[in-house]
Amino acid sequence: MRRKRGTAATATIVLAAAEVSRGVREVREVRVDFTGVPFMDTSGLAFVTDLRQRCREAGALLRIGGLRPQPRRVFAVAGFPLPELPAVE
């Protein structure tokens, strides 16, 4: 599992999207932990939206956990469905 802390954790999301896009058969679940992400803008939302689509196409589950208030609001305003998930371990 790769871990990246910081705003939007873009590098981790890009790596996960690349693995899913390559059709890595072993990828059944992609977890994105936002515990260390206090702020996210629309570029972070765009990456996660793209990752969600790639996961759907590959038949993988996307799990998002550890959302802090500001990123949660970005997802909510965008209408991004977010079940309540604990922080990803």
GROMACS elastic network, one bead per residue, 0.5 to 0.9 nm:
[ bonds ]
;  ai    aj funct       b0    kb
    1    31     6  0.88630   500
    2    12     6  0.66594   500
    2    15     6  0.86287   500
    2    16     6  0.86740   500
    3     9     6  0.85179   500
    3    12     6  0.67110   500
    3    32     6  0.88253   500
    3    33     6  0.82478   500
    4     9     6  0.56490   500
    4    10     6  0.82722   500
    4    11     6  0.72104   500
    4    12     6  0.59274   500
    4    33     6  0.88065   500
    4    36     6  0.83283   500
    5     8     6  0.81730   500
    5     9     6  0.58111   500
    5    12     6  0.88843   500
    5    33     6  0.89160   500
    5    34     6  0.81559   500
    5    35     6  0.81904   500
    5    36     6  0.52429   500
    5    37     6  0.66599   500
    6     9     6  0.54433   500
    6    10     6  0.84435   500
    6    34     6  0.88293   500
    6    36     6  0.59452   500
    6    37     6  0.53355   500
    6    38     6  0.77531   500
    6    39     6  0.84519   500
    7    10     6  0.74976   500
    7    34     6  0.89970   500
    7    36     6  0.77884   500
    7    37     6  0.51025   500
    7    38     6  0.66751   500
    7    39     6  0.56714   500
    7    40     6  0.60548   500
    7    41     6  0.87128   500
    7    44     6  0.83328   500
    8    11     6  0.85237   500
    8    12     6  0.89839   500
    8    13     6  0.84434   500
    8    34     6  0.76578   500
    8    36     6  0.88601   500
    8    37     6  0.59278   500
    8    38     6  0.83197   500
    8    39     6  0.68622   500
    8    40     6  0.51707   500
    8    41     6  0.76266   500
    8    43     6  0.82479   500
    8    44     6  0.52011   500
    8    45     6  0.83131   500
    8    47     6  0.89069   500
    8    71     6  0.85112   500
    9    12     6  0.56458   500
    9    13     6  0.64943   500
    9    14     6  0.88534   500
    9    32     6  0.86500   500
    9    33     6  0.87014   500
    9    34     6  0.77397   500
    9    36     6  0.84190   500
    9    37     6  0.70660   500
    9    40     6  0.89629   500
    9    44     6  0.79167   500
   10    13     6  0.51171   500
   10    14     6  0.60698   500
   10    15     6  0.85969   500
   10    43     6  0.87385   500
   10    44     6  0.66474   500
   10    47     6  0.73487   500
   10    48     6  0.89720   500
   11    14     6  0.51529   500
   11    15     6  0.62055   500
   11    16     6  0.86412   500
   12    15     6  0.51526   500
   12    16     6  0.61647   500
   12    17     6  0.85439   500
   12    32     6  0.81044   500
   13    16     6  0.51188   500
   13    17     6  0.60408   500
   13    18     6  0.85194   500
   13    32     6  0.73905   500
   13    44     6  0.87935   500
   13    47     6  0.67497   500
   13    48     6  0.70068   500
   13    51     6  0.72100   500
   14    17     6  0.50586   500
   14    18     6  0.60923   500
   14    19     6  0.86821   500
   14    47     6  0.73094   500
   14    51     6  0.80554   500
   15    18     6  0.50758   500
   15    19     6  0.62929   500
   15    20     6  0.87029   500
   16    19     6  0.51677   500
   16    20     6  0.62373   500
   16    21     6  0.85127   500
   16    30     6  0.70494   500
   16    31     6  0.88251   500
   16    32     6  0.89744   500
   16    51     6  0.75754   500
   17    20     6  0.51431   500
   17    21     6  0.59482   500
   17    22     6  0.85481   500
   17    30     6  0.89299   500
   17    47     6  0.84760   500
   17    48     6  0.88514   500
   17    50     6  0.77009   500
   17    51     6  0.52511   500
   17    52     6  0.86388   500
   17    54     6  0.67048   500
   17    55     6  0.78695   500
   18    21     6  0.50115   500
   18    22     6  0.61257   500
   18    23     6  0.87653   500
   18    51     6  0.88744   500
   18    54     6  0.89815   500
   19    22     6  0.52478   500
   19    23     6  0.67490   500
   19    24     6  0.59610   500
   19    27     6  0.77927   500
   20    23     6  0.53070   500
   20    24     6  0.59042   500
   20    25     6  0.83783   500
   20    27     6  0.66894   500
   20    30     6  0.85578   500
   20    51     6  0.81484   500
   20    54     6  0.63240   500
   20    55     6  0.63278   500
   20    57     6  0.87505   500
   20    58     6  0.65308   500
   20    60     6  0.80088   500
   21    24     6  0.75263   500
   21    51     6  0.89581   500
   21    54     6  0.62185   500
   21    55     6  0.81340   500
   21    57     6  0.85945   500
   21    58     6  0.75068   500
   22    25     6  0.88261   500
   23    26     6  0.86329   500
   23    27     6  0.80606   500
   23    58     6  0.65467   500
   24    27     6  0.57780   500
   24    58     6  0.85239   500
   25    28     6  0.76162   500
   25    58     6  0.83005   500
   26    29     6  0.88813   500
   27    30     6  0.71557   500
   27    55     6  0.88652   500
   27    58     6  0.82701   500
   27    59     6  0.86749   500
   27    60     6  0.63936   500
   27    61     6  0.87845   500
   28    55     6  0.85217   500
   28    58     6  0.83196   500
   28    59     6  0.70094   500
   28    61     6  0.61485   500
   28    62     6  0.87653   500
   29    55     6  0.81117   500
   29    59     6  0.87896   500
   29    60     6  0.51074   500
   29    62     6  0.58558   500
   29    63     6  0.72275   500
   30    51     6  0.89250   500
   30    55     6  0.76889   500
   30    60     6  0.70031   500
   30    61     6  0.61337   500
   30    63     6  0.61006   500
   30    64     6  0.84349   500
   31    61     6  0.83315   500
   31    62     6  0.60112   500
   31    64     6  0.58217   500
   31    65     6  0.75668   500
   31    88     6  0.65938   500
   31    89     6  0.89244   500
   32    48     6  0.88805   500
   32    62     6  0.77716   500
   32    63     6  0.62656   500
   32    65     6  0.63809   500
   32    66     6  0.85535   500
   32    87     6  0.88400   500
   32    88     6  0.69552   500
   33    36     6  0.76361   500
   33    37     6  0.83757   500
   33    63     6  0.84175   500
   33    64     6  0.59838   500
   33    66     6  0.55840   500
   33    67     6  0.74905   500
   33    87     6  0.60451   500
   33    88     6  0.51922   500
   33    89     6  0.80258   500
   34    37     6  0.50190   500
   34    38     6  0.79544   500
   34    64     6  0.73014   500
   34    65     6  0.60339   500
   34    67     6  0.50415   500
   34    68     6  0.70184   500
   34    71     6  0.81519   500
   34    87     6  0.75059   500
   34    88     6  0.83229   500
   35    38     6  0.77392   500
   35    65     6  0.73199   500
   35    67     6  0.59176   500
   35    68     6  0.66137   500
   35    87     6  0.65204   500
   35    88     6  0.83231   500
   36    66     6  0.80958   500
   36    67     6  0.87076   500
   36    68     6  0.83710   500
   37    40     6  0.71234   500
   37    66     6  0.87206   500
   37    67     6  0.76862   500
   37    68     6  0.70789   500
   37    70     6  0.89724   500
   37    71     6  0.76151   500
   38    67     6  0.84501   500
   38    68     6  0.61107   500
   38    69     6  0.76932   500
   38    70     6  0.65922   500
   38    71     6  0.69850   500
   39    68     6  0.82195   500
   39    69     6  0.86588   500
   39    70     6  0.58517   500
   39    71     6  0.58537   500
   40    43     6  0.77391   500
   40    44     6  0.57178   500
   40    45     6  0.73255   500
   40    70     6  0.70529   500
   40    71     6  0.52313   500
   40    72     6  0.89446   500
   40    74     6  0.72495   500
   41    44     6  0.55239   500
   41    45     6  0.65635   500
   41    46     6  0.88603   500
   41    71     6  0.77716   500
   41    74     6  0.72152   500
   42    46     6  0.60007   500
   42    47     6  0.85880   500
   42    74     6  0.76634   500
   43    47     6  0.63089   500
   43    48     6  0.87425   500
   44    47     6  0.51504   500
   44    48     6  0.63217   500
   44    49     6  0.85658   500
   45    48     6  0.51856   500
   45    49     6  0.60141   500
   45    50     6  0.85197   500
   45    71     6  0.86762   500
   45    74     6  0.74511   500
   45    75     6  0.70730   500
   45    78     6  0.83973   500
   45    80     6  0.89500   500
   46    49     6  0.50280   500
   46    50     6  0.60834   500
   46    51     6  0.84938   500
   47    50     6  0.51118   500
   47    51     6  0.60751   500
   47    52     6  0.85699   500
   48    52     6  0.60319   500
   48    53     6  0.86301   500
   49    52     6  0.50766   500
   49    53     6  0.63941   500
   49    54     6  0.87495   500
   49    80     6  0.82236   500
   50    53     6  0.51691   500
   50    54     6  0.62458   500
   50    55     6  0.85976   500
   51    54     6  0.50429   500
   51    55     6  0.60463   500
   51    56     6  0.85574   500
   51    62     6  0.79831   500
   52    55     6  0.51058   500
   52    56     6  0.62230   500
   52    57     6  0.87194   500
   52    60     6  0.89232   500
   52    61     6  0.82944   500
   52    62     6  0.62181   500
   53    56     6  0.50829   500
   53    57     6  0.62592   500
   53    58     6  0.86669   500
   54    57     6  0.50947   500
   54    58     6  0.61896   500
   54    59     6  0.85176   500
   54    60     6  0.83026   500
   55    58     6  0.50670   500
   55    59     6  0.59063   500
   55    61     6  0.62405   500
   55    62     6  0.64367   500
   56    59     6  0.50502   500
   56    60     6  0.59723   500
   56    61     6  0.72007   500
   56    62     6  0.82552   500
   57    60     6  0.76966   500
   58    61     6  0.89193   500
   63    82     6  0.89097   500
   63    83     6  0.88529   500
   63    85     6  0.76333   500
   63    88     6  0.81691   500
   64    67     6  0.76080   500
   64    82     6  0.76295   500
   64    83     6  0.83892   500
   64    84     6  0.86327   500
   64    85     6  0.66710   500
   64    86     6  0.83607   500
   64    87     6  0.78734   500
   64    88     6  0.73920   500
   65    84     6  0.76389   500
   65    85     6  0.50187   500
   65    86     6  0.52200   500
   65    88     6  0.53540   500
   66    85     6  0.71829   500
   66    86     6  0.58364   500
   66    88     6  0.66958   500
   67    70     6  0.82087   500
   67    71     6  0.63670   500
   67    72     6  0.58050   500
   67    85     6  0.85608   500
   67    86     6  0.85932   500
   67    87     6  0.75999   500
   68    71     6  0.59206   500
   68    72     6  0.60907   500
   68    73     6  0.87855   500
   69    72     6  0.51085   500
   69    73     6  0.62287   500
   69    74     6  0.88613   500
   70    73     6  0.51364   500
   70    74     6  0.64556   500
   70    75     6  0.88741   500
   71    74     6  0.50263   500
   71    75     6  0.63592   500
   71    76     6  0.86087   500
   72    75     6  0.52188   500
   72    76     6  0.61321   500
   72    77     6  0.86691   500
   72    82     6  0.85499   500
   73    77     6  0.59872   500
   73    78     6  0.84231   500
   74    77     6  0.53278   500
   74    78     6  0.62434   500
   74    79     6  0.86873   500
   74    80     6  0.85842   500
   75    78     6  0.51606   500
   75    79     6  0.62128   500
   75    80     6  0.50563   500
   75    81     6  0.76013   500
   75    82     6  0.76963   500
   76    79     6  0.50342   500
   76    80     6  0.58992   500
   76    81     6  0.75267   500
   76    82     6  0.80504   500
   77    80     6  0.76853   500
   78    81     6  0.89467   500
   79    82     6  0.88819   500
   82    85     6  0.81479   500
   85    88     6  0.80314   500
   86    89     6  0.86155   500
